[in-house]
Amino acid sequence: MKRIALLVTIILLAACKKEEKGYSITADVAGFEDGTVVYVNAISQSNRPVIIDSATIQQGQFRVDLPTPESSDFNYLTFKDTPGNVLFLAENNPVKMTVYKDSMRSSIIEGGIENKLFFNYVNAIKSFGEEKVKLNNQYQVASKLNEADKALRIASQREQLIEEEKQFRKDLADKNTTSLVSVMALTDLLNLKAIKAKEAKEKFDVLPDTLKTSRLGKNLDRLITNAVAISSQKRIDIGSEAEDFSAPTPEGKKLSLKESMGKITIIDFWASWCKPCRMENPNVVRVYNKYHNKGLNIIGVSLDKKQESWTKAIADDNLEWNHVSNLQFWQEPIARAYGVRSIPATFILDENGNVIAKNLRGPALEKKISELLDEKSL
């Protein structure tokens, strides 16, 4: 009887062991001393980091066994007394790593489908980013050399690359609707304003509930709700009639757009604290000085918060055109009315107050103004 009881116990234990689920992380590490503690961190629903397990490095390796993740999310490793971390997706598949202390971002992570998809996404976006930086640098050089045609050609290549990147993110989200990476791609598209709120909602609605109720899914849901609310507001775009406005000048007087109109008018959204704006200002000054007598007017709308910073920047940069501001930073009502979410931003109006171009800089701005005023001055 004792033997039978022992045999039943062994069978039950074996059955229980078979039912256990989870995954393991095994890693080879370089540059760490034996005895260094490794922490496995998760992120709670309230977006706070939580240590869920730990291990100790022995002979350049460590292993940690983890339970099945309750939902898809990022986890990351940290090492005692060492800055940096190693990011990965928690999934019910073994994860193998090679971690370099001196370059944690170069660590190699091999896991299941989720991690493969995630790192393919990260590497592709990195490649797009590097190519955009390269084109931006070429554009800056062409602008400084006043090579307008070359600058426009590079700008066109950059726009095409941005479209390709946007399509890559969309395709990934559409083809991997059961993966957390699709939530990431949709979130990035929305944050980059590369997708309309309505389209993002349509794509979000087809995701399974497990993704919608995940931490990242809930964050995306909130983003979509806010974006839908914003998209319902009126926006000024090419072909639209510019909305009139009035605001205080640096001297405290009220000035309206209608009072500032010329044959061609530029509404220039900027701020003293905006480095790209300040870098572009010399070009705008040159264009203004060259074409003001032909009918070009400019009205600057500042997103500054402090009067003294605003007026000092106007003087320092020799901005001799009209200026207004409510000094409300990103709550500037004129910027909100025009849907401005980043600066510098420009709207070019014809003499009837219709928007005929927007967001042109460098030689592209001068080329457009030249075309418009040369034609009008005939």
N, C-alpha and C positions, 0 to 999 in steps of 0.2 A: 504493500500500500504506500509506503514511504517513497518507493521508487516511482510509482505512478504519479504521486502528488508532485514529486520533484520534476518529472517529465512535463506535467501540465504547466507548472510554473515557468519552466524554460520556454515552452511553446508560447505562452502568454507574453513573456518578456520579449521574445523574438517578434511576435506580432505587433506589440507596442512600438518596438524599435523601427519596424518597417513603416508604421504610420507616421513617425516623426518626420516633419518637414522643415525645411530651412535651407540655408545656403552658407557657404564658407568663403572666406577671403584668405587666400594664401599669397604671400609676397616675398620677393627677394629685395633686399634694400642695400643701398650703397651709400657709404658715408656716415652711417649711424653706429654708435657704440652699442655693444651688447648690453642688455639691461634697460635700454630706452623704452619707455612706455608709449604704446600706440593707443589712441582713443578713436572709437568709432562714434561719429556724431550724426544725429538726425536733426530735422527741423520740425518743431511742433506746429499744430494748426494755427497757433498764435504767432508764427514766424520767429520763434525763439530756439536757439541751438540747445540740444539735449544730448548728453553723453549716454549712449545705450550699451556700450561694451568697451572692453580694452584688452590688450595683449602686450606681451613683452618680447622685444627682439632678442633672439638667441641665434648665434652663429650666422648673422646676416639674414635671418628670416623671421617671419612670424605667421601665425595662423589664428583666425578667430571664427567661431561658428555662431551664426545668427539665426533667429527664427524667421519664418516666412513673413515678409513685409505685409502690414495691414493694408497699405495702399501704395501706389507708385509715388516715389518722391526721390529727391536727392539725399544721399548721405555723403559724408566726407570724413577723411582721416586727418587727424592732427597728431603731432609728435611732441612729447614733453620737451620744453625749453627750445623749441624749434619753430620759427615763423613759417607760415604757409600751410597749405592743405592739399589734399588729393581728393578730387570730386569724382563721384560715380553714382549710378542709379541703382537703388536697391531693387533687386529682382530675385526671383526664386531660382537662380542659377549660380553655379560657382563663379567666383571672380578671381582672376590671377593678375597680380601686379608686379611691376618692377619700379621701385621708387628710388629717386635720386635726391638726396638731401640738399645738394647745391642747386638743383633745378627741378623742383617738384612739378612744375608745369610740363616738364618733358617726360614725366612718368608714363609708363605704358600700362594700360588697363585693358584686359581681355575678359569679357563676360558673355552674357547671353544676348538675345536679340535687342533688348532695350539699350544696353550699353553700346553695342555696335552701332545702332542707329544714332544714339546720342553723339558719339565721338565722330561719326561720319558727318553729322550736322555741324558740329563745332569746327571741324577741319575745313569744311566747305565754306563756312561763313568767314573763317580766318583768311582763306584764299581770296574771297571777294574783297575783304577789308584791305588786304595788302595791295591788290590791284587798284582799288579806289585811291589809296594813299599815293600810289605811283602816278595816277592820272591827275590828282590834285596838285602834286608838285610840278608836273609838266604844265598844268594850267597857270600856276602862279608865275612860272618862268616866262611863258608866252605873254602873260598880262604885263609883266614888268618891261618886256621888250616891245610892248605895243603891237604885238603880232595878232591882230584881231581875228583874222580868218583861221589861224592855227588855234587860237583860244576857243573859238566857236566849235571847231572840229573836235577838240579834246573834250569840250563840254558835252558834245553830242555822244561821244564814246562813253563818257562817264554816265550819262543818262541811260544809255543802252545797257551798261553794266548793272546799274541800279534796277532796271526792269528785269534783267536776267536773275538777279539775286532775289527779287520779289517773287518771281515765278518759281524759283527753286523752293522757297519757303512754302508757297501755296501748294505745290505738287507734293511736297513731303507731308504736309498736313492732310491733304486729301487721300493719300495712299496709305497712311498709317493711323487710321482713326482709332485704333485700339491702343495706341502707344502714347505715353506721357510726352514724348518728343513732339507730337502733333500739337499738344497744348502749348509747349514752348514756342513752336513756330508761329502759332496764331497770336500768342502774346507779343512776340517780337514784331510781327507784322502790324499789330495795332499800335504798339508803342512808337514804331517808326512812321506811323500814319501812311503805311503802304497798302492798307486795305480799309475799305469803308466799314463803318460800324455794322450796317445791315448785313453785309457779306460775312463778316466775322461771326455774327450771331447765327446765321444760317449754318456755317461750318461747325460752330460750337454745339448747336442743337442736335447734330447727328452723332456726337460722341457718346459713348456708353456712360451710364450713371457713375461707374467707378472712377472715371476720369473727372466728370463734372463735380463730384463731391470731394475730390482730392484737394490738397492745399493749393496747388497751382491752378486747379480747375476753378476753385472758388475765387481766387485772385483774378483769373481771366473773366469770370462772370461779372465781377464788379467793374473791371475795365470796360467791358462791352456795354454795361448799363450806363456808365458815365459817358462813353463815346456816343451812344445812341442819343442821349440827352443833348450833348454838344452839337451833334450833326443836325438836330432839329432847328438849331439857331440859323439865322440868315448869314450867308457868307458872300463876300465880295470876290469875284473871280474875273478872268478875262472875258469880255463881252458883257459884264455887268455894268450897271450905272453906279458910279462911286457914291457912297452915302455921305451926305454933307455932315460936318461936325464943327464944333467950336470948342476951344479950350484956352486956358491962360497962356500968354506969352511969358518970356522971362521977366518982362516989366510988369506983369500982373494984369495986362489988358486982355480982353477976349478977342480971339481971332478965329474966323471960320475958314473952311476949305474954299468956299465960293469967293471969299475976299482975296484968296491967294492964287487963284487960277491964272494961267497964261495960255499961250497957244498949245503948249505941252506942259503938263505939270507932273512932277514926281512927288508922291507921298513917301517919305523916307522914315521908316520905323527903325530906331536905333537907341543907344544908351551910352552914357559915359563909361560904364563898367563893361561894355561889350567889346572885347578885343578885336574880333573880326570887323565890327562896325568901325572902330577907330582906324584899322588898317585900310579899310575901303574909303574912308573920308577924303584922303588926298585925291583919289580918282574922281569922286563926286564933285569936289571943289574945282578940279580942272575942267570937267564937263560943264559945270555951271558957269564958270568964267568964260568959257568958249562960246556957249550957246544962249546965255541969258539975254543978250541984246537981240537975238533972233526969236525970242518968245518963250524961252524955257524958264519956268518958275519951279521952285522946290519949297515944300513945307515939311519940316522935320517934326516927327512925333516921337518924343523921348519916353522911354520906359524907366526913367530914373526915379529915385526915391527922394534924393536930396537936391534942393534948389542950387546950392553952391557947386555941387559936382556937375550938374547939368550946365550951368552958365560958364563954368571954367572950361569944360570940354568944348563948348561952342567957340569960346575965345581962342583956346589953344590950337584948335583945328581950323580956324579961320572959316567958319561956316556962316557965310554972310546972307543966308536966306531966312525966310520966316521959320519960327519955331514955336511949338506949343507942347504942353504936357500937363497932365493932372497929377504928376508925381505919385503914381499909384503902382509902380513896378509892373508885375504881370497882370495886375487888375486894371491896368489902364483901359478905360472904357472904349477908346477909339480902336486900340489894338484888338480888343475882344469883338467889336463890331465888324472888323475886317478879317476876323479869323486868324490873326497873327499868333503863331505859337513858337516862332523862333525869329531871331534877328541876327543880322540886318535883313529887312524885308522891304521891298519897294513895289509901288503900284504906279504905273505910268498911265496918265489920263490924256485924252484928246481934249480939244477946246470945248466939247460938249459935256465933259465930265464922265466919259465912258472909259473903262479900263481896257487898254489895248496891249499891255504887256505887264509882266511882273517879275520881280526877283532877278533882274539882270545886274551884273557887276562887271568891273574891269572894262576891258575893251568892248565887251558885248553891250554894255550900257551905252558907251559913246557911239558905237556903230548904229544902235537903234535910234538914239536921239538925232544923230546926223541924218539918217534916212528920213525921219519924220520932219525935221525942221528945214533940211535942204529942199525937200519937196514943197513945204509950205511957203518957203521964202522965194520960190520962183515967181 
